Amino acid sequence: MTVHAAARSRPGRIVAIAVGLLALGPVPAAELPELPPAAARGLEVYRSTCMRCHESDPMRDRPGSAARVDGGVLTAIEVIPSMRGLRDRLTLAQIADVQAWLDFVVLLPGAARPATGWFVDESAPGRALFHEVGGGHSTQLVLHHADDGRPEWRRLVARYTGARVGVKDGLARPTGGQSLVGAWRPATPDPAPMPVGSGFATADRIGVQLPRAALGFARHAFGGSGAPIPANPGFPQAGFWWNRDEPGRGFALEVQGDRLLIVAYFFDADGRPGWLASSGAMASATRYAGRWQRATGGPTLGGSLRKFASATTDAGPIELDFETPRRATLTLPDGRLLPIERLH
Ligand code: HEC
């Protein structure tokens, strides 16, 4: 039976074909959602048109990222020279169908989509990771400590092509950028980022393979229940936040229930990467007031938990007033007001 005939006669069957095509492994057909009609049509377009150049499993190739790239397939057709001819061969409806198919694939059970928010290294408390997929990239901020105990961070920004695939790139330690309260200055990129691989076993686990150590991060539950819970309706969105006129320093923010956990990552006065954290219950859906804490003496990037005690010290006040779940005004410790917004 051709896929075309299957699509018309038995929607359940086409899911099985689709899954075989994706080689997702043994996913019982009963657990799969029915393939929506647009996605079924899109699969046909994908097979007849896209597979001339792309792999049968879109998650192993660029198209898997289409579900997230701004503008999706339509943008790809506009910007990728070898795909331009498709604009004349496909109707807008067919392009929308392919997009529906790719969106469906990304959300299939078994295709773990890593969560946006905080992950912690359970074997070394004090080492944490913030993850977000946006703009076709997986961005990971890894918080750890330097050999002298100071809080430090590194960042991975890697092209994201599919939930199960994971990413490979350099874990970079830029220097010399803006401090939390200081005037803007450009950061110097890391001339030799550490080569790492990062895998997403499930939505709740991220592994980071360093040259000589493997780190495992699990989703952090801080909303007052044993498992991570979504933010209450109307509360701020999880993700990286920044002031777009002052790139380089930023804020990683997540709310679970009514509890906020925010980290400011920036550069110390001597140009080394540093970070502060603040957490607690929000006063309302649009306001948070608390204190920044500076953690010292925690685990280094690849090392185990330090023998000597880690400590936190107060680093000044923080106030956040949210105009929308994506925009806020941050009051810096010196009283200056900084407009911030979600990066993606
Ligand atoms: C003639 C060859 C060709 C065909 C046919 C083709 N593509 Fe592509 N596509 C490419 C190339 C080349 C790239 C760029 C690959 C890279 O960057 O490594 C690409 C990249 C993409 C990307 C990534 C865009 C990004 O921003 O990274 C998406 C999405 C995509 N293709 C979707 C599709 C879809 C959907 C179809 C079918 C409707 C299709 N392609 C058909 C050649 C093709």
Residues whose N, C-alpha, C, O or C-beta is under 5 A from the ligand:
A	BS01	HEC	T49 C50 R52 C53 R62 P63 A66 V69 V73 A76 I80 S82 M83 V98
